[in-house]
Amino acid sequence: MSAWLLGFISLAFLGLLFFIASRVENRSLFRTRIADSPYTYALSLGVYCTAWTFYGSVGRAATAGPDFLAIYIGPMLTIPLWWLVMRKIIRISKLQNISTLADFISSRYGKDPWLAGFIALSCLIGIIPYISLQIKAISDSFSIIALPSIHSVSGSWTSGIPWPSLLFTIIIGAFSIRYGTRTLESNKPRSGMMTAIAVESVVKLVAFMVVGIIVLWGLHSGPGSLFSEASAKLPDYQRLVTFPEKGYMDWFFLCLISGLAIFLLPRQFQVTVIENKAESHLRTAMWVFPLYLFLINLFVVPVAISGRLLFADQPVNPDTYLLSLTQLTGWDWLSLIAYLGGFSAASAMMVISSIALSTMLSNNVIIPLILRFGRYTADKDTRYTGLLINSRRFSIMLILFLAYLYFLYFTQDTPLVSIGITSFIAVSQFAPALFIGLYWKGANRVGAYLGIAVGLLIWFYSLILPVLLAKGHFLWSAEAWHAGQNIAPYSLIAIPGFNHISVVIFWSLLLNIFFFVIGSLIFKPSQMEHSQATLYVHAFRYSTSYENTVQWGGTAAFPDVKSLLIRFLGNRRTEDVLDRYARRNNLDWKARPNLDSRAIAYAERLLAETIGPASARIMVASVVKDVEIGIKEVVDILKESQEVIELNKALTLKSEQLSKASNELKAANERLKQYGELKDEFLYTVTHELRTPITSIRAMAELVYDHPEMDDLEKERFLSTIIQECERLTRLISNVLDLEKFESGNMELSLAKDDVKTIIEESINASRQLAETKSVKLHFDVRSGLPEVWIDRDRITQVLINLLSNAIKFVKPKEGEVRVTAYRLDQYLTVNVSDNGPGISKEEQQRLFDKFYQAKNQTRKKPEGSGLGLAICKSIIEMHQGRIWVESEEGHGARFVFTLPLNDAYTLPQPKQSAI
């Protein structure tokens, strides 16, 4: 295939990804149905399968057998932990506006900017070889397909530089910049980019399976024929298809680092945590992602064995078997499919990794250096929005440039798998600081520094240094290093029975954990570390109250904080977020010159979206007066004199008293908030209930007015409905007014001794028409000789009719029965209204007498009503110094009971006097 044609197709494929990303970003339909789908999220996790998977697994299987599976078994074994661990990481990241792995770890340890920068640079060093692996894969695959026609104008490579891979690297960088730096908020999901990554995951899966199927049934007669031929011709066939009898520790360590990598690789943290739009998407990913790993590895062993058979006498690199086998078929389209699959695998990794690393590098290295050496001061009017975007764009190109240099000078003779494992071991050094910090409050910053530093030192000494020595990049040669010294990388830390990779993993993680724990036990955490440790360890407990748990010991002037936010967020967004915060908390910024701790924490959280938590902490501290004082400093001051210690005892006693008073004030404040919410809810519901009949009246009146030719019967029907709605409106207003009088204490009862039996009979007769309409039976069982009681006849009638009408409404037509009984019990007259309706749940019984409860729960298919009837009944009965309640079980009907006292001497509450 022509190099120009292959190059054009490659560019067209990248153009397709640009198109998909743009359409998703600009079209709400796509965003809703595709970008926000849990399956798009799950497929984007397939970025874990890079060129290492597409090419390197085949090469590994062809030389070392099934041990390539350890890289995929490890993640599968960690999947059951995702709902516990990954969901916790996602919850913390969303709560604290975390956008990178460096932010997550440094925030756990007091938002230390130095630790964030150290982790960012460590990730850069550890992942650069992995990105170079993708460039190597693109370069090698392009060369295999188009090698005969790859020439410059003079017919040879210009300066020995593989220009196609350089061109593709630049274009991939442009894609990363276009869709990875669209907004200042680095933790904002990138829907277009993630949809494009999901598409690439599908492309590489389909490509691998298509090639695998054709290799099995095109170049061979099926799996049976392939494996039979291999068992006869390959002397090491058993090693290629069976697990080794020894070396289980090597398998264990490969599974371990791959299981850690699924959490700690910057690209995986980006797609799994930062790009997560709903925690529920994890449930889908927990079965889709393992299935994806299984399918993409289904044909690895057959392809590897086929390559061993068909290229037995040819110097073909096992990493290129997948592409080389497609050329044996003579079908260019099949080679193109294989090439695009590998190209997708490599480019997706490069895009996500460069974005994740650039955010780390920008937020935790470049911006802090610029602000530090640029002599940043709080009163400057400098805008940093453009600087932030440009620093990320510069970081992306710098990362890809460094990866390209590494590709040119260090990867030419290195297997893809070896490069990938090197990066896996590097990121696994963050595991103790991250995972132990999630569950152990005692972990601190010093321990994190020591553990990570020691682990990375062993990694560099054992895996990177030998590569540099072999390439002659030191004053001494590799031979001189190994010849007379016992400190050579391959001999210093050797363990009998372990291969070199297992040894490096063992010692680096063991010493990492050891120094991490020792450092955490010896040194005490700061107050900020302790606060963050609590938020991390108890993430689900504090998932809705972050601003209340972050402590700032001083105040900040509102103009200073606003100016700071404008510099990093811009005018428009700053105005929007401050206005939203003020409305949510009923604040007036003009009347509030200084911000309290909660508002300062909110500003810090906003900045964290853009520059990361560590840098945000520094920026906010620059405008806060009297910043937080740690416990250690307070204790040191108190130790200066005995007089201060005595004073402290007195202050402690005062503090306890103030704390008690403060708790009482908080409780009172909570009650006031509840009353305020009830008031707002009351007004809203009343307005809603009034609007319904008014809207109906207006609509029908307009119909009559707009259609004078309407016949009389139709007009009469509409006017009748209008009258009914007016009556409904009148009843609602009367109920609201009655309820207001009851609750304000202005309702007066007209008390007189009366016969309850007579009142019950009259109420039943008044309700009989409603009962006959639904064919409901009414029963009356009241014994004669009941004593008379002091009551307001009209109000008790109102209670009975309300209870009867409710019971009739809720029972089934033709099957319903409602029974009223009354009897004397001790010093009370008890009245029951029972029905055989559907019953009432225990939860609803607790709220049934609340105002507007029925109106707020119309979705439960209840009869229409304002929801004020039972609340008024409750007020009436309580003014009579009685009680009202409901007894019911779901499916077994309901019984409403109220009591009236028989004592003649009880005193009724007097109406409140109006203030003059």
N, C-alpha and C positions, 0 to 999 in steps of 0.2 A: 504494500500500500504506500502511496506517495506520502512523503513527509509533510508536504504542503496540505494535502487532503486531510491527513490525520490531525495536523495542527488546526486546520479549519474546523473539523468536527469537535475537537477538544474545546476550542473557543466557543463554538455553537452550544456545546453542553453547558459551559459556564454561563453563557448568555441566557440559556433556559432557566438556570438557577436564579439569575438576576431577575428574570421576568416573573418567576413564581414568587420570589420574595417581595417584589414590588406590588404584585397583585394582592397578595395577602395583607401587606401594609396599608394599601389604599382602598380595599373593598371590604365593607363590614360583613357582607355575606360570607366571604371566604374566612374572615377572622372568626366568625361565630361557628361555622360548621367544620372547618378544617383546623385552623390555628389553635383553637381552644379545645380541640378534641383530646381526650386522654390517650387515644391511640397515636396521635401525632407526638405527644409527649413521650410515650413508651418507645416509639420508633426512633426518636431523636437520641435515645440512650444507646442506640446502635452505633454511635460515634466511637464507642469503645472498640469496635472492630475496625481497625485501621488497615493500612497496607501490610502490617505485620500479620493480620489475620488472612488477608486475601492472598498474599504471596508467601510470607514467612512461615505460616503454619504448614503449608505444603512442603516447604524446604525442610522444616524441622521433622515432619512425619517421615520424609524420605530418608533421613539420616539417623534419627534417634527414636523412631517409632511413636507410640501414642502419648509420649510425655508432653506433647504440645497441648493436650487436653487440660492439663493442670491450670493453664491460663484462663480457662473458661469454667472449669469446675469450681475454682475459688469464688468467683462472683456468684455462681448459682447457690453455693452453700451459704452465702451471706444474705441472699434475698429474703429468707424468713425473718431476718432481723430488721428489715427496712421499716416496718411499721412501728417498731420501737425506737430504733436509732436514727434512721434517715428522717423519719417524720419529726423527731425532736430537733435535728439539725435544721430542717426546713422551718420549723416553728420559730426557733431562735433567730435565724437569718432574716425572716420576714419581720419579726418584732423589732430587731435592732438595725434594720436596713443594711444588712451585710451583703457585700457584692462579690467577695473573693474568699478563697481558702485562707489567705494571709489575714484578711480582716476577721474571719471567724476565730482563728486561733489567738490572734493578738487581743481581740476583744475579751476573750475568756480570761486573759491574764492582765487585766487592768487597762486595756486599750493602749498598750505600750507601742509607740511608733517605731522604736528601734527593733522590737521583735517582729513587727509587721514588715519592715524593710528587709530584715534578715531572712524571713521566710520567702518574701517575694524574690530576692536575689537567688536564694537556694532553689526555688522552683524554676527560675530562669535557667540556671546552670544544669539542673536535672532534666528539664524537658527539651532543651535545645537539641540534644542528640536524637530524641524521639521525633521531633519535627523534621530533622535532617533525614531520618529514615523514610519519611513520606516523600521528600524530594528525590531521594535515591530511587524509590519505587517508581515514581513518575518518569524519571530519566531513563531507568533501565527498561521499563515497559515500552516507552516511546522508541527507544533504540532497537528493541527486538523486532517491533513491527515495521519500522520505517528505516532501518539501518542502511539498506542499499542506496537510499536517496538522500541521506542526511549529509549535506555538504554546504559549505558556504560558496560564495561566488568563485573562489579559487579552487573549490573541490575538496576542502578539508576543514576541520574545526578551526575556528578563529581563536588563537591563544589557548586552545585546549579547553575552552569553556563550553559546557553543554547548554547552548542558548535556548533550546526549547524549554528545558526545566526552569531556566531563569525567567523566561517570559511567563510561564505558568505561575511561578512563584509571585511575580509582580501582580498578575491579574487576581490571584487568590487574595493577595494583600489588599488590592483595591476593593474586592467584595467584602472582606472583613471590615475595612474602614467604612464602606458605604452602609452596611447594615449592623455593624457592631458599635458605631459611635454616633448614632443618629440623635441621641438625647444625652443630656448631662447626667441623668439618673443611671448610674452604672448597674443598679440592681433591678431595673425595669425589664420585664420579659421582652424579648425581641421576636415577635410573632413571625415576621417574614423570614428571618434567618432560620428559625427553628423549623419552620415548615420545609424550607429548602434542605435542611439537614435530614429531616425525616424522609424526604424524597430520595436523597442520596443513599440512605439506609436501605430503602426498597430496591434501588438500582443495583447496589452491590450484592444484595441477597439474591435477586433474580438472576444476575449475571453469573454468580458462582454456581447456582443450581443448574442453569441452562448448560454451562460448560461441563459440569459434572455428569449430567445426564447423557450428553453427546459423547463424552469420553468413555463412559461405561457401555453405551449401546451403539456408538458409532465406530470407535476405534477398537472395541472389544465386543464380545457377544453377550455382555451382561456381567453382573458381579461374580456369578459362579465361574464363568470362563476366566475372568481376570484373576481371581484369587487362585484358581487351579494352576494357571500358567505361572503365576508368581511363586507358588510353593515349589514348583519344579525347577525354576530357573534362578531364583534369588537365594543365595546361600544363607542370608540373614533374614529370611522371610518371617520366621517365628518372632524375631525381635521387633519386626515392624508392625505386627498385628497383635501382640500380647503384651501385657504389663510385665515389667521385670520382676524377677523373684527377689531381687535386692534393690537397694536404693530408694526405699520408701520414704526416707527422710528428705531426699531431694524432691520427691513429689509433694511432700508436706509443705516444704518451704516455698515451692512455686505456687501452690494453692494459697498459701498464707499471703504472699505479697500481691497476688492478683486479687484476692478478696479485699485486701486493704486498698488496692489501687482503685477499685470501683467507687470508693469513697473519696480518695485523696488526689487522684489525678485532677489537675486544674480544669480540664475540659469536662470531666465527669461531674465535678462540683458545680460547674457552670450550668450544664443541661439538667442535672438532677435537682439541684437546690435553687439556683437563681432563676432558672426558666420555669420553675414549677408555678402553676397558676392556681392549683387547688390540691390540698393534701389528699383528697380522694383519688386523684390521678395515680397516686402510688399503688393503689389496689390493682389498677389495670396493668401498670408497669411490672408488678410483681409476678404476673404470669406471661405477659407478652414478651418481656425482655429475655427470660430464660428460654422461651420457645424460639426466639430469634437466634440466640447463641447456638441452640441445638441444630437448627436448620442450616445455618451458615457453615457449620462444621461437618455436615452430614457426608459431604463428598471429599473431604480433605484426604483421608487415607486412600480411597480409590484413585484419586488424581496422583497422589504421591507414588503409589505402586505402579501405576501406568507409566509415569515418567521414568521410574527406575528401569522398567522393562524396555521401553521404546528408545531411551537415550543411554542404554547401558554402555555403548562404546563411543559415546560422544561427550566432549567436555562442556556439558550444559549445567549451568548453576541450578541446583534444586529449587532455589527461590523463584526461578522463572519457569518451572514446569507448566504451570497453568497456562501461561501465554504460549509457550513453545508447543504444547500439545495441540492448541487450536490451529497452529500453522500446519500441522501434519494433515489436518482435514482438507486443506486447500480452500476453505471457506473464509474469505476475508471478513464477512459479516460476523462470524463467530469470534474471530480475533478482535474485532472491534468491540463486541459485547464484553469480552474479557477485559480489554483495555479500559473501557468506560467504567466497568465495575471496580477495577483497581484505582482508577483515577478518582472515582467517587469516594472510595475508602480513604485515600490519602488527602484529598482536598478538604473533606469534611473535618478531619482531625486538625488540619492546618488552620482552618478558619476558627474553630472553637478554641483551640489552644492559644492561638495568637490573640484572640479577644480577651480570654481569661488572664493570660500573662500580661497583656498590655494594661489592663485595669489594675492589676497588682503593681506593676512597675510604675505606672503613672501616679496612683493614689499614695503609694507607700515609699517611693524612692524619688521620682522626679519632682513632683509637686512639693513635698517637704523640703527638698534641697533648694528649690527655687525660692520658696517662702523664707527659708532660713538665711540663705546667702543674699536674697534680695532685700533683706532688712525689713521684713513685713512689720507694719505697725497698725494698730487698730484704727487710727484716724486717717489712714490713706483712703483715697477714693478710687482705688485701682479695681478694675473689673477682671475677674479671672475666668469667666465662662469660656472665652475663646482659648485661653491658655490650657484649660482642662481638656477641651476637645482635641486641640492640636497635640497635646502631650500624649494622648492615647493613640492618635494616628501615627505620630512619630514612633511610639513604642511598638506598634504593630509592624511597621516596616523594619525597625531595628531588630526585632525578634526574628523575622523571616530572613533578614540579611545575615544575621549570625548563624542561623540554621543552615543557610546556603553555604556559608564559608565552612562550617563543620562538615557538610556534605562533600565539598570539594577536597578537603584535606584529610579527613579521618574515616570516611565510610566506604571507600572504594572496595576494600577487601574484607569488609566486616559483614557477617550474616545479619539479616534483618532482625531475627529473634534476639540476638545478643544485644543489639542496640536498644530494643524495646525493654528487655529485662533490666538493663542498666538504669533506665528511667523509672521503672517500677520500684526498684530498690531505693532510689533516691527519695521518691515521694512517701515511701513507707516509713521514713524517719519521722514524719509528722504524726504518726499514729498514736504513740503514747501521750503526747501533749494534747491531742484532740480527744481521743476516746476516754482516757482516764480523767481528763478535765471535765468531761460531761457528767461524771458520776462521783468524783471525789473532790470535795470542797477544799481539802488541804493542798491540792496541787497549786504551785505558784510559778511566777515568772522566771525565777532563777533556775528552778528545776527544768522548765521548758527550754531555756537557753542551753543549759548543760547537755540535756538529753539529745536535742536536735543537733547541736554542734558536734558532739562526740560521734553520733551515728553518721553524719555526713562526712566527717573526717575519715572514718573507716571506709565509707563508700568511695570517696575520692582516691584514697590511697590504694585501694584494692582493685578498683575497676577503671578509673579514669587515668591514673598515673601510668599504668602499664601501656595504655594506648599512646599517651604522649611520648613515653620513652621509646616505644617501637617506631614512632615517626621521627625520632631524632630531634625533638623540640626542647631538649635540655643540653647543657654543656657536656654531659657524659652520655654514653650510649647505654642501651638496655643491657648489652652483654657485660659492660663494666659494672653496672648496678647489681646484676645477679651473680657475677663471678665470685667476688670475695666477701660478700656481706650476707649476714643472716637476717637482714631486715627487709629483704626483697618482698614485694607485695604478695607473691604466690607462696612464700614459705613462712612468713612471720606468723600468720594466724591459721595455718593449716590444721585440719582435724581429720584423723584417719577415717576413711569410709565415707567422707563427705566430698562432693565435688566443690569446685571453687565458688560457684554461685551460692550454694547452700551455706558454705562457711561464711561468706560475706553477710548473708542475711542473718545468720545466727548471731555472729559477734556484734554486728551493728545494732540490731534490735535489743539484744541482751544488755549491752553496755548503755544503750540509749535509755532503756527503762531503769537501769540501776542508777545512773546519774540523775535522771528525772526524779525518781523517788527520794534519793539522798538529798538533792538540792531542795526539794519541797519540804522535807522534814527538818532540815537545818535552818533554813531561812523562813521568816514569817511573812505572810502576804500583807500587802498594803490594804488600806480601807477600801480603795477602789477595786482591788483584786477580790477582796472578800465579797463586795457587793455583786460583782459580775459572776463570781462563782455561784452565788445563790441563785442568780437569774438563770444560769446554765443548768445547774443540777436540778432545780425545781422549775424547769422551763414551762411546763404545762400549768403550774400554779400561778405564775406571773404573766401568762400570755396575753392578758388584756390590761395590764396596769404598769407598763414599762416606765412611763414618765413619773409615776408615783414612787418607784423603787430606786431611781437614779438620784443620787444625792449630790447637790452642789451647796457648799457651805456659805456662799455669798449671794449677792444680787448683781444684776447687770442693767444698765440703762437701756431702755427700749430703743432709742435712736442708734446706739452702738450695735445692738444685736441686729436690728433691721439693716443697717449699713453692711454688716458682715454677711448677712444672707444675700443681699443684692449683689455683692461682689462675686458670689459663687453660684447663685441661682438665677440672677437676672431680676429686673424690676417686676415684670408681669407675674412670674411665678411667686416671688416673695409676697407681693400684695395679695395674691390668691390664698396662699397658705396661712398668712397671718389673719386675713379676714375670716377664713374658715375656722381657725382656732378660736378667734374672739367670739364668733357666733355660737360655737359649740359650748364655750365656757362662760357665756354672758359677760364678756369683758369689753371695756372701752379703753383702747390703747392711749387715747389722748388724756384720759384721766388716770393713767397708770404709768408713771415715769420709770419705775423699776420693775423688772421681771422677777418672779419668785423661782424657786428651784424647779418646779414642774414645767414652767414655761421655758426655762433655760434648757432643760432636758429635751423638750420638744424641738427647740432650735438646733440642738446638737444632733438629734435624730435626722432632721432634714438635711443638714450638711453631710451626714454619713452617707446619704444616698449618692452624693456627688464625689466626695473625696475620701470616703472610707471612715470608719469609726475612730481610728487612731489619730488621723489628721484633724478630724472634726473636733476631737477632744482638745487638741492644742489650740485650734482657732477659737473655740468658745472660751477657753481659759484666758485668752488674751483680752477679752472684754468683760470678764467677771471680776468683780472686786471681792477681796477677801475670799479667795478660793478655798476649797475644802481642806480641813486640817485633820490629819490622820490621828488615830488613837494613840500611837506611839508618841507623837509630838505633844499631845495633851498630857500624857503621863509624865514625860520628861519635864514639862513646865511645873506640874504639881509637885514633883520631887524636890524642887529648888528650896523650899522652906517648910518647916513644920506648921507655920501659921497658915500657909496656903492650904495645907492638907486638912487642917481643922476647918478652915473655911469651906473646903470642898465637901466635908461631911454635912455641914449646914446646908450647903447648896444642893446636896443630894436629897436631903429631906424635902427641901423646897421643890426640887424637881419632881419628886414623887407626887407631891400635892398638886403641882401644876399639871403633871401627867394625868392625874385623876380628873382634874377640872377639864383638861383638854379632851379626855375621852367622853366626859359628859357633854361638852360642847359639840363634839363630833356626832354623838348620838342625836342631840337636838337638831343639828344641821341635817342629818340624814332624814329625820322625821319631816323637817321643813321641805326637803327635796321631794319626799313622797307626797306631801300635801300639794306641792306645786305641780307634780306630775298628774295627780288626781284631778286638780283643777283644770289643767290643760286638756286632759282626756274628757272631762265632763263637758267643757265648752265645745270641743271638737265633735263629740257625739251628738250633743243637742243640736248643733248647727247642721250636722248631717241629717238627723232625723227630721228637722224642720224643712230642710231643703227638699226632701223626697216628696211630701205631699204638695208643696208649693210648685215644684217642677211639674208634677202631674196636673195640677189645676191649670197652670199656665199653658201647658201643651194642649189640653182639651179645649180650653177657652179659645186659643188661637185657631184650632180646627173649626170650631163653630163660627168664629168671626170671619175666617178666610173662605168659608163655604156657605154663603147665604142660601144657596139652592138646596142645602141638605134637607132631607125630609124630616118631618116633625118627630117621628119615632126615634130616629137617630139622634136628633138634638136632645130629645128627652133623656135618652140613655146617657149621653155625655154630661148633661146638666145634673142628672142623678149621681153620676160618679163624682162630679165636682162637689156636690153637697156632701157626699160621704167623705171625701178627702178633707173638706173644711171641718167636718165633725171630728175627723181623726186629728187634724191640726189643733182643734180646740181642746180635745182630750189630752194631747201631748203637752200643750202649754199649761193646762190645769195641773197635770201631774208634776211638771217641773216646778211650778209655783208652790204646790203642796209640799214637795220634797224640800224646797228651799226653806219653807216655813218650819218644817219639822227639824231640819238640821240647824237652823239658826235659833230655835227655841221660841219662835214667835207664833206657833200654832197653839190655839186654845181649844180645849175639848168641852163640849156641852154635856156634862155628866148628869146622869139620872139613873135610878134603879130601874132595870128593865129585865124582861124575860128573854133569855137567849134562844129558847126553843122556838118562840114566835119569829125571831129574827132569822133563824136558820130556815124555817118554812118559807118565809117571804123571799129569801135569797134563792132558794131552790126553784120557786115559782118563776122568779125573774130569769133564771138560767135555763128553764125548760125548753124554750123555743130553740136556743142554740143546740141543746142536746137532741131534740127531735130532728133537727136538720142533719145531724150525723148519725141518727138512729142509735144514740147512746142512752143506756138505762141509768136513771138516777134513783138511788136508795137513800132512805131517811130513817135513822134509828136513834131516836133521842127519848130517853125515859122521861116520864112525867114527874113532877115534883122537884125539878132542879131549882135551886135557890136563885133569886134574882141577884144581879150584880150591878155595880156602879160602872156604867159604860156610856160612851157616846154612840148612840144607836146608828147614826148615819155612817160613822167611821168603821164600826164593826161590820156593818152590812157591806161596806166597800171591800173589806178584807175577805169576807166570805165569797162575794161574787167574783173577786179576782182569782181566788183559789179554785172555785168551781169552773170558771171559764178556762183557766189553764189546764185543769184536769181533762175537761171535755176536748180541748184542742189536741192533747197529746195521745189520747187513746185511739184505737182503730175504729173506723166506722162500722156499725152493726155488731161489733164484738165488744165495744167498750162498756165498762161499768164504773160508775162513780158513786161512792158511798160516804155519807156524812153521819158522824156519831158525836155524841156529847155526853159527858158524865162528870161527876164530882170525884176528885182525888185529893185527899188531905185538904188543904186550905185553898185549892185552886179549882176552877172549872176548866176542864180540858175539852177542846174541840178538835176532831180529826176529819180531814178530807182525803179520802183514799181513792186510788184508781188502779186499773190493771194494765197500765200503759207500759212503755219500754223500760221504765226505770231510769235512774240517774246515777252516774258513776261517783265514786268517793271523791275524786278530784273536783268534779263539778259541784258537789254538795257544799264544798268549802266556800265557793264563790257565788253561789246561786242568788244570794240576797244582795250582791254588789250592784251598784248603779250601772245600768246599761249592759249588764252581763249578756242578756239575750241578744241585744242588738250587735254586740261585738262578736257573737258566735253564730251568725246567721248561716255560715258555711256548713254548720252541722245539721242543716235541714230542719231547723226549728220553725214553728209558726212565726209569722211576722209579729213584731211588737217592739216597743221602745226599750224594753228592759228595765222600766222604772217601777212596774207593778209590785214585784216582791220587795223591792227596797222600801216602797211606801208602806206596804203591809208591815214590814219589820218595824218601821218608825211608829206606826199607829199602835201596835201591840206593846212596844217598849214604853210608849207614853202612858199606857194603861198599867205599867209595871208588870207586864207579863212577858212571856218568851214565845218565840216561834222558831221552828226548825223543821227539817225534813228527814225522813227515814226511808231508805230505798236501797235496793240491790238491782243491778242491771239485769233486765229481762223479767223482773218480778214486780213491776209497778212501783208506785211511790205513795207515801203518806205524809201530808203536811199537817203539823200539829201546832196549835197555839194554846196558851193558857191565860186565864184572867183571874186575878186574886179575888177571894171572897171576903177579905177583911174590909170592913167599912171605914176603918180609921186611916187607911194609907193616904199619903199626901201626894198630889200630883205636882209635877214641875211647873213653876210659874213662868209666864212669858217674859222675855227680856225687855227691859225698859229702854226706849230709844234715848240716845245721848242728845242733849240740847246744847 
